[in-house]
Amino acid sequence: MSDLDEVLKNPPPMRRRRHKIHQAHASKVVRNATINSNINVTPLVDVVLVLLIIFMVVTPLITRGMPVEQPMTRYHDKKNDSGEQIVVSVTCEGGKMGAVHWECGQTRTFVGAELANDDTLGDMVQKEMRLGTGNREVHVKADRKAPYGAVRHAMELINRSGVSTVALGSEEIMEN
């Protein structure tokens, strides 16, 4: 007989190690577990603070009215946008480079984000004036490529609707 046959006929005694492992796990079972119904608020607060920071950063970047490339000025009065101003935008669309400067193809006028024409501009401004509280200011922001005649015409229509003061928008030249 070989050693292998002898080991198979008379196996060595089983070790107690396996039994000890199972016995250790059995003693760790919690018999009377209670349900924890408390909400962990820390992740919620983290998410809310991140959203608050995002809104604080993005809010000043939101522009009202239509996006236009305003004329650049060196010195002008700075007024904070309170959201009460009525924004009238004069945009330049199309066009080509002329002999001396850019020639605008056509201009369009918007009150807020709504397209206006000569007949509706005054009515739209009056409607916006009635919606607000108190004396609202009209802010005209015009594309710097738009001809001055179109901007002046829009200001005349606003004046005919009963608005006495109109502010013109510009971008400040940042000096290094």
Backbone bond lengths (Angstrom), bond angles and torsions (degrees), N, CA, C in turn:
res aa  C-N    CA-C-N  psi(-1)  N-CA   C-N-CA  omega(-1)  CA-C   N-CA-C  phi
1 M - - - 1.426 - - 1.512 110.41 -
2 S 1.254 110.66 143.11 1.463 116.06 179.58 1.517 109.35 -91.95
3 D 1.283 113.14 171.75 1.475 119.86 -179.63 1.530 111.07 -65.94
4 L 1.279 115.56 -31.91 1.465 119.41 -178.79 1.516 110.47 -68.45
5 D 1.327 116.47 -44.02 1.468 119.60 178.61 1.516 110.60 -62.51
6 E 1.304 116.98 -37.09 1.458 120.69 -179.38 1.526 111.18 -68.50
7 V 1.313 117.42 -38.24 1.480 121.19 179.09 1.516 109.53 -68.31
8 L 1.343 116.66 -36.09 1.456 118.77 -179.52 1.523 111.48 -70.91
9 K 1.312 118.07 -34.57 1.455 120.23 179.34 1.521 111.05 -76.01
10 N 1.277 116.94 -38.98 1.473 121.36 -179.80 1.523 109.38 -121.57
11 P 1.328 118.27 81.34 1.468 118.68 -178.52 1.524 110.74 -68.63
12 P 1.309 116.05 152.46 1.469 118.83 178.43 1.531 109.77 -67.38
13 P 1.299 117.73 156.19 1.459 119.46 -179.17 1.544 111.21 -63.45
14 M 1.356 116.95 144.87 1.469 121.44 -178.69 1.512 109.79 -67.81
15 R 1.235 112.91 144.71 1.457 117.98 179.35 1.521 109.75 -78.68
16 R 1.255 115.67 154.00 1.456 122.10 -179.98 1.533 112.00 -87.21
17 R 1.271 116.88 -4.34 1.464 121.02 -175.31 1.527 111.36 -60.02
18 R 1.284 117.12 -46.60 1.455 121.53 -178.32 1.534 110.07 -61.04
19 H 1.296 115.07 -42.59 1.451 119.87 179.69 1.529 110.31 -63.94
20 K 1.309 116.96 -38.66 1.465 120.60 179.77 1.534 111.04 -65.54
21 I 1.315 117.49 -37.94 1.461 120.77 179.56 1.517 109.64 -62.94
22 H 1.338 117.11 -48.45 1.456 119.82 -179.47 1.517 111.43 -65.32
23 Q 1.304 115.71 -34.68 1.453 119.39 179.75 1.536 110.18 -68.02
24 A 1.334 118.43 -37.12 1.460 121.58 179.33 1.530 110.48 -66.21
25 H 1.343 117.34 -40.14 1.459 120.04 179.02 1.524 111.54 -67.84
26 A 1.284 116.82 -37.27 1.460 120.34 -178.40 1.520 111.05 -65.34
27 S 1.306 117.22 -32.39 1.468 119.10 -178.42 1.526 112.02 -77.16
28 K 1.356 118.42 -16.47 1.462 121.34 -178.88 1.526 113.04 -88.01
29 V 1.270 120.02 -3.93 1.454 122.89 -179.48 1.522 108.81 -67.26
30 V 1.304 116.36 130.95 1.458 121.00 179.14 1.521 107.00 -87.55
31 R 1.277 115.10 123.47 1.456 119.23 -174.83 1.535 111.64 -84.67
32 N 1.300 118.64 -43.00 1.459 121.82 -176.53 1.521 109.86 -113.80
33 A 1.318 116.94 70.91 1.461 121.05 -179.30 1.521 109.36 -79.81
34 T 1.337 115.56 135.87 1.463 120.01 176.42 1.522 108.51 -104.42
35 I 1.299 116.51 150.53 1.460 121.76 -179.58 1.517 108.55 -84.81
36 N 1.358 114.99 130.19 1.459 120.54 178.13 1.523 107.61 -91.46
37 S 1.322 116.63 108.32 1.459 119.79 -176.16 1.526 112.66 -100.36
38 N 1.310 118.70 12.84 1.472 121.51 178.36 1.518 109.93 -78.03
39 I 1.332 116.25 143.42 1.455 121.45 178.35 1.521 108.36 -89.86
40 N 1.325 115.78 134.52 1.454 119.71 175.57 1.528 107.42 -81.72
41 V 1.316 117.23 110.75 1.456 122.89 -171.89 1.529 112.02 -86.87
42 T 1.285 118.72 -18.16 1.465 121.80 -175.04 1.530 112.92 -58.12
43 P 1.333 121.25 -48.44 1.473 118.97 178.11 1.525 112.31 -63.26
44 L 1.326 116.87 -35.25 1.457 120.19 178.47 1.522 110.75 -63.73
45 V 1.309 117.22 -44.13 1.468 121.07 179.00 1.527 110.11 -64.44
46 D 1.325 117.33 -39.66 1.464 120.45 178.28 1.529 111.23 -60.70
47 V 1.312 117.14 -45.24 1.461 121.13 -179.29 1.528 110.51 -65.28
48 V 1.320 117.21 -43.20 1.459 120.69 -179.54 1.524 110.88 -63.52
49 L 1.322 118.06 -41.35 1.469 120.70 178.79 1.527 111.46 -65.51
50 V 1.315 117.88 -39.25 1.467 120.39 177.60 1.526 110.23 -64.35
51 L 1.333 117.84 -43.27 1.463 120.64 177.73 1.527 111.23 -63.39
52 L 1.316 117.62 -39.26 1.453 121.23 178.50 1.530 110.80 -61.88
53 I 1.314 116.64 -43.60 1.468 120.43 178.87 1.524 110.38 -64.34
54 I 1.325 117.39 -41.34 1.464 120.25 179.22 1.522 110.37 -61.66
55 F 1.333 117.43 -45.63 1.459 119.89 179.63 1.524 111.78 -65.69
56 M 1.319 118.17 -35.19 1.464 120.71 178.79 1.521 111.07 -66.44
57 V 1.319 117.06 -33.47 1.463 120.58 -179.48 1.524 110.89 -79.32
58 V 1.321 117.56 -39.95 1.460 121.59 -173.45 1.531 112.61 -79.86
59 T 1.318 118.27 -33.37 1.467 121.16 -174.03 1.523 113.83 -56.12
60 P 1.328 120.98 -45.03 1.467 118.11 178.93 1.521 114.02 -66.51
61 L 1.327 117.52 -19.03 1.451 120.60 -178.27 1.530 112.67 -82.56
62 I 1.318 116.84 -13.70 1.459 120.47 -179.22 1.521 108.65 -74.73
63 T 1.312 116.06 125.97 1.462 119.98 178.76 1.509 109.16 -102.64
64 R 1.309 114.33 144.92 1.458 119.16 177.02 1.517 108.34 -97.44
65 G 1.309 115.84 154.17 1.461 119.65 -176.53 1.516 109.90 80.11
66 M 1.291 115.69 -168.81 1.456 121.04 179.90 1.528 109.32 -85.72
67 P 1.332 117.69 146.97 1.464 119.03 178.80 1.526 110.92 -71.20
68 V 1.317 116.09 125.63 1.465 121.80 178.19 1.518 108.33 -135.36
69 E 1.306 114.94 155.86 1.462 121.44 175.51 1.534 106.80 -93.70
70 Q 1.337 115.48 99.86 1.460 120.64 -173.21 1.527 111.17 -77.67
71 P 1.335 116.52 158.41 1.466 119.64 176.91 1.523 110.63 -64.12
72 M 1.319 115.68 152.29 1.468 121.47 -179.66 1.528 108.94 -95.53
73 T 1.336 116.37 134.06 1.463 121.50 177.49 1.522 109.02 -130.70
74 R 1.318 115.19 154.86 1.448 119.71 -178.90 1.528 111.58 -87.60
75 Y 1.313 117.78 -46.99 1.463 121.79 -177.61 1.524 108.79 -124.94
76 H 1.292 116.82 121.58 1.456 119.78 175.54 1.523 109.44 -153.55
77 D 1.324 115.62 161.09 1.456 120.56 178.54 1.514 109.33 -74.36
78 K 1.311 114.46 134.64 1.451 119.45 178.01 1.522 108.16 -100.19
79 K 1.311 115.67 128.29 1.458 121.31 176.05 1.525 107.82 -125.90
80 N 1.305 114.82 136.04 1.463 119.07 177.08 1.518 109.97 -74.68
81 D 1.316 115.43 143.08 1.455 121.24 178.89 1.527 107.88 -79.86
82 S 1.322 115.95 109.04 1.462 120.39 -179.28 1.519 111.69 -89.00
83 G 1.301 117.75 -8.05 1.454 121.39 -177.55 1.520 112.66 87.59
84 E 1.315 117.35 -5.53 1.467 121.89 179.72 1.527 111.79 -89.42
85 Q 1.326 117.39 -17.94 1.463 120.07 -177.87 1.529 110.32 -70.08
86 I 1.310 114.64 146.92 1.470 120.99 173.56 1.524 105.89 -94.43
87 V 1.313 117.22 120.93 1.464 121.88 -175.07 1.527 108.79 -99.96
88 V 1.343 115.18 120.35 1.456 122.27 174.91 1.529 106.44 -111.12
89 S 1.321 116.68 121.00 1.465 121.63 -177.28 1.519 109.99 -109.68
90 V 1.340 116.13 134.25 1.461 122.03 174.15 1.527 105.77 -113.60
91 T 1.329 115.88 113.90 1.465 120.44 -175.43 1.519 110.90 -106.79
92 C 1.319 115.03 154.64 1.459 122.23 175.72 1.521 107.00 -109.37
93 E 1.309 116.86 125.00 1.459 120.62 -179.32 1.514 109.71 -124.44
94 G 1.299 114.63 138.75 1.464 119.49 -178.28 1.515 109.65 72.88
95 G 1.294 116.45 -154.26 1.455 120.97 178.42 1.508 112.83 105.23
96 K 1.325 113.76 179.74 1.461 120.13 -178.39 1.523 108.78 -155.73
97 M 1.284 115.35 167.14 1.457 120.95 177.83 1.519 107.96 -82.81
98 G 1.326 115.17 120.57 1.456 120.35 179.28 1.513 110.92 -86.94
99 A 1.319 116.52 -166.53 1.460 121.42 -178.92 1.527 111.18 -67.25
100 V 1.336 116.76 -35.54 1.463 120.45 -175.93 1.518 111.98 -114.19
101 H 1.317 117.46 -40.28 1.462 120.80 -175.22 1.524 109.81 -148.43
102 W 1.330 115.30 178.30 1.457 122.09 179.62 1.525 109.67 -70.59
103 E 1.320 116.89 131.78 1.452 121.62 177.19 1.522 108.49 -108.44
104 C 1.324 115.47 122.35 1.460 122.30 -176.23 1.526 110.11 -74.57
105 G 1.325 117.19 136.38 1.454 121.44 178.48 1.520 111.78 -72.08
106 Q 1.320 117.00 -52.10 1.457 121.71 177.29 1.523 108.77 -154.46
107 T 1.316 115.48 154.35 1.464 119.90 176.92 1.520 108.37 -112.85
108 R 1.325 114.99 148.19 1.458 121.54 176.27 1.516 107.46 -129.99
109 T 1.321 116.47 144.71 1.455 121.92 -178.83 1.521 109.07 -114.31
110 F 1.336 116.44 135.43 1.457 123.17 -178.96 1.521 108.93 -126.57
111 V 1.317 116.45 141.49 1.473 122.17 168.76 1.520 104.62 -108.53
112 G 1.325 115.74 110.73 1.463 119.66 -170.47 1.514 107.78 68.29
113 A 1.320 116.31 -118.23 1.466 120.73 177.49 1.525 111.36 -111.97
114 E 1.343 117.48 6.04 1.463 121.25 -177.94 1.526 111.01 -96.81
115 L 1.318 115.66 133.31 1.458 121.90 179.21 1.530 109.81 -69.43
116 A 1.328 116.37 134.94 1.470 121.69 179.28 1.522 108.26 -125.85
117 N 1.325 115.59 155.11 1.457 120.45 172.97 1.529 107.98 -124.03
118 D 1.322 117.18 -173.59 1.468 120.73 -176.42 1.531 111.94 -59.97
119 D 1.310 117.56 -34.79 1.462 120.85 -177.16 1.527 112.55 -77.93
120 T 1.317 117.17 -32.38 1.467 119.83 -172.47 1.520 114.08 -101.39
121 L 1.322 119.15 -12.97 1.468 120.78 -174.77 1.527 111.74 -59.41
122 G 1.321 117.63 -49.72 1.462 120.90 -179.25 1.516 112.51 -62.07
123 D 1.336 117.45 -42.03 1.462 121.40 179.25 1.530 111.41 -65.11
124 M 1.325 116.30 -40.27 1.464 119.58 -179.95 1.530 111.05 -66.31
125 V 1.328 117.25 -39.77 1.465 120.54 178.27 1.526 109.45 -65.92
126 Q 1.333 118.20 -43.00 1.464 121.34 178.34 1.531 111.41 -62.43
127 K 1.319 116.50 -40.06 1.471 120.53 177.68 1.524 110.31 -61.92
128 E 1.326 116.81 -43.87 1.468 120.79 178.32 1.531 111.12 -65.29
129 M 1.330 117.08 -36.03 1.476 120.85 178.81 1.527 110.13 -64.18
130 R 1.324 116.95 -38.84 1.467 120.29 -179.40 1.525 111.67 -71.28
131 L 1.332 117.44 -30.19 1.460 120.69 -178.48 1.525 112.41 -68.89
132 G 1.314 117.14 -33.61 1.458 120.79 -174.72 1.509 113.11 -82.35
133 T 1.313 114.00 173.92 1.457 120.71 177.49 1.513 108.78 -101.25
134 G 1.292 116.58 133.51 1.461 120.51 176.23 1.516 112.36 74.71
135 N 1.334 115.06 -157.37 1.461 122.53 -177.49 1.521 108.66 -91.65
136 R 1.316 117.56 105.39 1.461 121.64 -178.93 1.522 110.00 -88.03
137 E 1.302 114.87 148.07 1.455 121.35 -179.44 1.517 109.87 -96.89
138 V 1.320 116.49 142.95 1.458 121.31 176.41 1.522 107.66 -98.48
139 H 1.303 115.10 127.46 1.463 122.08 -178.26 1.526 108.17 -115.36
140 V 1.334 116.83 116.53 1.466 121.35 179.17 1.525 108.00 -99.36
141 K 1.320 115.36 122.23 1.461 119.35 173.41 1.516 107.68 -119.07
142 A 1.321 114.48 121.39 1.460 120.39 -174.00 1.520 109.80 -117.72
143 D 1.306 114.66 147.63 1.460 121.02 175.54 1.524 108.62 -66.89
144 R 1.323 115.93 137.67 1.471 117.53 -177.44 1.530 112.46 -70.53
145 K 1.320 117.56 -13.49 1.462 120.89 176.27 1.527 111.89 -87.82
146 A 1.339 116.84 -12.75 1.467 120.40 -178.96 1.525 109.69 -72.24
147 P 1.326 117.94 142.85 1.470 119.78 178.39 1.534 110.13 -66.90
148 Y 1.322 115.33 145.67 1.454 120.35 -178.17 1.520 111.46 -61.56
149 G 1.316 118.32 -30.86 1.461 121.99 179.72 1.521 112.21 -59.64
150 A 1.329 117.65 -38.99 1.466 120.96 179.78 1.528 110.30 -68.78
151 V 1.336 116.86 -38.65 1.462 121.02 178.76 1.527 109.43 -67.53
152 R 1.320 116.89 -43.38 1.472 121.31 179.54 1.523 110.44 -63.48
153 H 1.318 117.12 -39.80 1.463 121.30 178.94 1.534 110.44 -62.90
154 A 1.333 117.17 -42.76 1.467 120.87 177.66 1.526 110.60 -62.81
155 M 1.344 117.09 -40.89 1.465 120.34 178.62 1.531 110.93 -65.83
156 E 1.312 118.46 -36.79 1.466 121.31 176.97 1.523 111.21 -64.09
157 L 1.326 116.68 -42.93 1.466 120.19 178.57 1.524 111.26 -63.92
158 I 1.332 116.31 -37.94 1.467 120.17 177.48 1.527 109.86 -65.84
159 N 1.329 116.59 -41.02 1.460 121.02 179.74 1.527 110.76 -64.90
160 R 1.330 118.12 -40.05 1.460 121.73 178.84 1.529 112.26 -63.78
161 S 1.351 116.25 -25.28 1.461 119.14 179.96 1.527 112.23 -78.93
162 G 1.341 117.09 -2.75 1.461 120.07 175.53 1.511 115.31 107.95
163 V 1.315 117.68 2.96 1.467 120.89 178.68 1.518 108.08 -86.44
164 S 1.328 116.20 125.25 1.465 118.88 -174.55 1.529 112.73 -89.70
165 T 1.319 118.81 -31.54 1.467 120.41 -179.07 1.524 110.11 -121.67
166 V 1.313 113.84 137.14 1.460 121.49 178.73 1.521 107.39 -131.20
167 A 1.322 116.83 130.62 1.464 121.43 177.46 1.521 109.08 -98.72
168 L 1.326 116.05 139.68 1.464 121.62 177.11 1.523 109.07 -101.70
169 G 1.320 116.07 137.16 1.459 120.76 -178.11 1.509 111.89 -95.03
170 S 1.337 115.20 147.95 1.455 121.47 175.15 1.521 108.55 -152.21
171 E 1.306 115.52 162.63 1.464 121.86 176.16 1.520 108.31 -100.04
172 E 1.318 116.21 142.54 1.464 120.20 -179.57 1.521 110.53 -85.50
173 I 1.326 115.17 138.63 1.461 120.36 175.50 1.527 107.30 -75.29
174 M 1.309 116.53 122.69 1.462 120.50 179.09 1.517 108.89 -86.62
175 E 1.317 115.80 120.46 1.466 119.81 179.29 1.512 109.11 -99.08
176 N 1.307 115.84 140.07 1.471 121.00 -179.14 1.486 111.79 -85.12
